[in-house]
Amino acid sequence: MTAKQLWQRIETMLHPAVLLLSLLLVFTSSWVLIGRQLTSRASFWDLLHVYGGLLTGILALLFAVKVCVGGQWRQFFPWLTLDVKPLMSDISGLMRGQLPHSGGKGLISVIEGLGVILLLLVALTGAAWYAADPSNALTWRYYHIVFAHGFIGFIVLHCVLALLHLRDFFN
């Protein structure tokens, strides 16, 4: 198997793997009892969250690479090139009661791009919390939780948008 074939196989599994691991981490996070650092008395849930989060962070980074390869980043982050006309068109359409369509550089793609950013911020702050000096760890824990809450909101919105995408198949 060549490197390209391996990457293609990994690429097809990234979205579902990130989704499933993220949901596992979210649904079990209330059982996590980590303050400043992971201790030798850490529970199964603490260890699962830390090392599952590490795996999810690595997959999130690969997912971000997948999204950005080949100029595809322009679809999810069109505001970086000041190409906001499709986004503004979708927003004005919403004001008139029209639902945006998926694809292109519009609202749905921008929301997906923000989800990638949130996922990376959750991973980055989780890693910083793990690696931080105990005197700074609670600050990183706070940021990790803030970005995790934002990412949870994104997951809910992403599911709603996925249902809207099904509408495109029937039109």
N, C-alpha and C positions, 0 to 999 in steps of 0.2 A: 504494500500500500504506500503510495506516494504521500508526501507532506500535504499536497493540495487535496487529495482524496480524504485524508485524515481531517483536515480543516473543514471540508464540506460536511463530513459526518458529524463533527462536533457542532458546526454551525446550525444544523437542522435540529439539534437537541438543546440548544442554549435557551431558547424562550421557554419551553416547558420545564426545563430543569430549574431555571431561575424562578419561575412562577411557583413550582412545587416547594422548593427550598424556602422561598420567601414566606409562603403561607405557613409552612411548618414552624419557621422562626417566629412569625407573628402570633400564631395560635398558642405556642408554648412559652411566649415571653413572660406571661404573668407568673410563671413558675420559676423564673430566673431570680436568684437572690445574690447578685453580685454588686458590691459597692465599689470600693476603690480598686480591687484587683481580684483575680481568680486565686483562690486559696487551695491548699492541699485537701481541705474538707469539702470541696465543691461537689455539688450533687450531679447526678446524671444530666439533669436539665440544664444546669450551668455549663457543663462540658459540651453538651449537644449544641447549645446556643453559640458558644464561643467558636468551636471548631466547625460547626455547620455554617456559622456566619463567615468564617474564613473561606470555606469552600464557595459559599454564595458570592463573596466579594471577588474571588478569582474568576468565577463564571460571569459576574457583572462586568468585570474589566474586559473579558473576552467578548461579551455581548456588545459593549460599547465599541470595541474594535470592529465587530461585524457591522454595526450600524454606520460606522464612519468610513469603512473601506469603500473605495471606488466612487467617492463623491456623494455617497448616499446621505452623508451628514447634512447636505444642503436641503434635503427633504425634511429632516427632523429639527434642524436648527437654522431655518432660513433667515431669521433675524440677525444671524452673525454676518450675513452679507447684505443686510438691510433690504431683503426681499420680503416685504411684509404685505404686499398687495393681496395675495391669496388669503392670508390670515385675516386681514381687515374685511375682505369680502365675506368670509365665513361668519365673522362677528356681526356684520351688518345684516347678513341673511338671518342670523338667529334673532335679531331684533324685529325682523319681519315675520318670524315664525317658521323659517326654513331651517331644517336640520342640515348640518354640514355633511359632505360626503367624505369618505375615507380616501387616503392616498393624496398625492400632490403635496403642496407646501402649506396646506390650510391648517385650521384649528386642531383637527384630530392629530395630525402629524406633529404639530408643535407640542401638544399635550404629551404625546408619546416620548418626544425628546426630553421634555421636562421630567418624565418618569425615569428615564435613563440617568439623568443628572441626580435626581433624588436617590436612586438606588446606589450610585457611586458615592454620594455623600454619606449615606447610611453605612456603607462598607468602610469608607475612609475614617469616619468618626468612631466606628466600632474598633477598628485596628488601632487608632490613636488611643482610645480608652484602654485597650489591652496593653499597649506598649508604654503608656504614660507613667511617669513617676507618680506614686500614690498621692502626693500633694496636689497634682493636677488632674487626677483620674476622674473625680466627680464632675469637673467641668466638661470633660469629653463625654462622660456618661449622659449629662444633660443634653448636649448637642446631638448625641446619638439618638436619644429618645425623641427629640424634636423632629429630626429628619425622618425617623422611623414613622412617626405619626403622619408626617406629610406623605410618606411613601404608602402608608395604609390608605390614605385618602385617594392617592393616585390609583391604587389597585381597584378600589371601588369604582372610580370614574372610568378606568380602563375596561372594566367588565361591562359597564353601561354602554360605553362606546363600541365594544365588541358586539353587543346586542343590536346597536344601531347599524353596524356594518352588515349584519345579516339582512337588514332591510334592503341593502343595495342589490342583493341577489334576487329579490322579488320585484324589483322595478325594471 
